[in-house]
Amino acid sequence: MIYASFKAEGHLEKPDVIGAIFGQTEGLLGSHLEMRELQKEGKIGRIEVDLETVDGRSVGEIQVPTALDKSETTIIAAALETIDRIGPTEASIEVTKIEDVRGSKRDFIIERAKKLLEGLDEGGDFGEMSKTLKEESRAAKIQEYGEEKLPAGDLTGKEVIVVEGRADVVNLLKNRVNNVIGMNGTKLPAEIARLGQEKEITLFIDGDRGGKLIAQNVINNARIMYVAVAPDGKEVEELVGKEILIALRKRVTTSEFMRSLSRDFPDRNGSSTPSTPSTPSTPSQVTPMANGDVKEKARQAYDKIKESKQAILVDENFDVIKKVSAKEVSKNIKLSRKKIFAIIMDGAATSSIVRSCEEEGINHLAATTFSGIDNTSVNLISL
């Protein structure tokens, strides 16, 4: 797919743009790459034009689908930039990118294969793709617990692991730790307090200051037996299987943890005036918890598009810039003229969508599932 933008000095209609593309490239590249003939042969698809008039000038986007190879496609793209007039007005066209749509098809194959795998056993070795599918299939077993609909795995056993949010629950399920439940934020739900009366609870927190603040709040308001801490500077949702097991094996009793906490935060014992807010129930004042507000707002926005297979692009105030189909997120990221702060999707976020977010400097991506994603600077929020 060739993506291009254009500017013209006067008012235009879509047929003017398409006419200029065919007319001004005619005879330019020889009979082998004549665009009219290529379209008749099915090697160039329907040309899409999206335009608007601003202050008497026309601006817009052009999409040209091709079934040509890479070199021929780039020649066609370069030919578009030679067009200097559209209709009666001077104009310029600039190719913004050329995309191989087969990448999107591969993402679809992975998503479809995950669903098909649910009906099969886990036997056989299919390499890295098989491993990814199995992990995603296990994560899909997440369920809702209690009236507060907390994300959880299998809680039938005696021991239960409590984590902060849904993304943490998903990561533990992927790594075969099934007896887990999330708090859906930093505030302690009543369901967790009730579980503490029946189960042996291990609180599993992030390895930062924010995690310790959350731990103190939970310990003060629920019956917690043990505390496990992620490695320094890491969050539970980003740990790999080995790191999860090591952290859980190194868990300590609540009393041991509180003693270590008093060493880390001596001001909490009254020895000095706190230099930072000391009430754990207000984590939004603490820097490490800055993403908590974003998660909460993303989940509130998600409620408006739940089960619609749509996505919304929002600015830093979470005002909606645009609502699109979940399948068209990557395209609309590139076409947006406004700065996108976050994307909330009812669907799977693929590696191509994450790459687009990285390229456009989008900070947050919230989705119901994530597929084939390695390390990324984008903050991924599991809904």
C-alpha positions, 0 to 999 in steps of 0.5 A, a space after each residue: 500500500 502506497 500512502 501519500 499526502 497532497 496539497 493544492 491551491 484551490 478547491 478540488 473533488 476526488 475525481 480531480 485527484 484520481 484523474 491527475 494520477 492517471 493523466 500525468 503519469 501516462 507514458 511516463 514509465 513506459 507500457 510495462 508500468 502504465 497505471 491504467 493498464 495495471 489497474 485493468 490487469 488487477 495489479 493496482 487496486 481501487 485508489 482511495 482519496 480522502 480530502 478536505 478544503 481548508 481556507 480555500 486550499 485542498 489537502 488530503 491523503 491518497 492510498 494506492 494498493 498494488 500487487 507489484 513487487 517492491 521495486 515496481 511499487 516504489 517506482 509508482 510511488 516516486 512517479 506520484 511525486 512528479 504530479 505538479 497540478 491537480 485539476 485547474 490548480 497547482 499541487 504537490 504530492 508527497 509519499 509518506 510511506 509504503 507498507 507491506 500489508 502481508 505483516 497485517 495478515 500474519 498478525 491475523 493468522 496468529 490471532 486466528 490460530 490462538 482461537 483454533 488452539 483452544 480446542 487442541 491439547 498442548 502436545 507437540 513442539 511447534 517452535 516459538 510460534 507454538 510457545 506464544 500461542 500456548 501462553 496466550 491461550 492460558 492468559 485467555 482463561 482469566 475470569 471475573 471474581 466477586 461483585 467487583 469483577 476482579 481479574 482472577 485465575 483459579 482460586 479454589 486452592 488454599 493459597 492465593 497470590 494478590 497482585 495490583 492489576 489485570 496485566 499482572 494477572 495475565 502475566 502470571 497466568 501466561 507463566 503457569 501461576 494460576 492462583 492469582 487475583 488482581 486488585 484493579 488498581 491501588 485501592 484495596 477491594 473488599 473482596 480481597 479483604 474477605 479472601 484474607 479471612 479464608 485463604 493464605 494470601 501472598 501479596 506480590 508487589 512491584 519492585 519500586 517505591 510505589 509497590 511498597 506504599 501499596 503493600 503497606 496499605 493492603 497489610 493495614 487493611 487485610 490479613 496478609 501472610 506473605 509478601 513477595 517483591 519483584 526485582 528492583 525497578 521492575 513491575 510484576 507484569 513485565 517479569 519472565 517466568 524464572 523471575 516470577 518463581 524466584 520472587 515467589 520463593 523469596 517471599 517473606 512474612 508480613 512482619 519481616 516485610 514491615 521491619 524492612 519497610 521501616 528501615 527504608 522509610 524511617 519517617 513512617 515511624 515518626 523519626 522525622 517529618 515526611 518529605 513525601 506524602 505518607 498516606 498509602 491511600 493517595 498513590 496518585 501523589 507519588 511519582 511511581 504511581 503516575 500510570 495508575 491514573 492513566 490505567 483507570 481512565 483507559 478502563 473507563 473509556 473502554 467501558 464505552 466501546 466494550 464488545 464493539 470491536 472498535 478503538 478510540 484515539 484520545 488526547 492527554 485529557 482523554 478527549 476522543 480524537 477519533 473512533 475507528 475500527 480496531 482493524 484500522 488503528 495503524 492506518 489512523 495513527 499515521 493519518 491523525 493530524 492531532 497529537 495522540 496521547 493514548 489508544 484504547 482498543 476492544 481487540 488485540 494489539 499487534 506488534 505492527 500497532 505497537 511499532 506505529 505507536 513508537 514511531 508516532 510517540 504515543 505513550 499508552 496503548 490499552 487493549 483486551 489482548 496483546 500479540 507477538 510483542 517484545 520489548 517496547 517503550 509504549 506503556 501497555 495496559 491490559 483491559 
